[in-house]
Amino acid sequence: MSDWGPVFVAVVLFILLSPGLLIQMPGHNRFIEFGNFKTSGVSILVHSILYFALICIFLLAVGVHMYVGS
C-alpha cells in the first residue's frame, strides 16, 4: 500500500493557492482580489509562505494519510 496523503494535500493546496486563480493577496487594487488571473512578485511570496505553512500543518501536525491499493 502506498501513502497518497501528502501527494493529495500538496496538489490540492497548489491548485487552491495559485496566485490569481481563486484569490490574490495582496491584490493590485485591494488587499484581497478574487479571480483576476493576474499576479505579482509580492503575491507569489505571500502565497508560497501560506503554502509552506499549510502543508507543514497538514502533513506534520495533523498527519494526513490516504492508503490506496491492495
C-alpha positions in Angstrom: 0.0 0.0 0.0 1.2 3.5 -0.8 0.5 6.6 1.2 -1.0 9.2 -1.1 -2.0 11.7 1.6 1.0 14.0 1.2 0.6 14.0 -2.6 -3.1 14.7 -2.4 -2.7 17.6 0.1 0.2 19.1 -1.9 -1.8 19.1 -5.2 -5.0 20.5 -3.7 -3.1 23.3 -1.9 -1.1 24.1 -5.0 -4.3 24.5 -7.0 -6.1 26.5 -4.4 -3.2 28.8 -3.6 -2.0 29.6 -7.1 -1.8 33.4 -7.1 -4.6 34.9 -9.2 -6.6 31.7 -9.8 -9.1 31.9 -6.9 -7.7 34.7 -4.8 -4.7 37.1 -4.8 -3.2 38.5 -1.7 -2.1 41.4 -1.9 -4.0 42.4 -4.9 -3.3 45.3 -7.3 -6.2 47.5 -6.2 -7.4 45.9 -2.9 -5.8 43.7 -0.3 -7.7 40.6 -1.5 -8.9 40.2 -5.1 -10.9 37.2 -6.4 -10.3 35.5 -9.7 -8.4 38.3 -11.5 -5.9 35.9 -13.2 -3.0 38.4 -12.5 -0.1 38.1 -10.1 2.9 40.0 -8.7 6.1 39.1 -7.0 4.7 40.0 -3.6 1.7 37.9 -4.2 3.9 34.9 -5.2 5.8 35.4 -1.9 2.7 35.6 0.3 1.1 32.5 -1.4 4.3 30.5 -1.1 4.6 31.3 2.6 0.9 30.3 3.1 1.5 27.1 1.1 4.5 26.1 3.2 2.7 26.8 6.5 -0.4 24.9 5.5 1.5 21.9 4.1 3.5 21.7 7.3 0.3 21.8 9.4 -1.5 19.2 7.4 1.5 16.8 7.0 3.4 17.1 10.2 0.8 18.2 12.8 -2.4 16.6 11.6 -0.7 13.7 9.7 -2.9 13.2 6.7 -2.7 9.7 5.3 -4.5 8.0 2.4 -3.8 4.4 1.6 -4.7 3.3 -2.0 -4.1 -0.1 -3.4 -4.3 -3.6 -2.2 
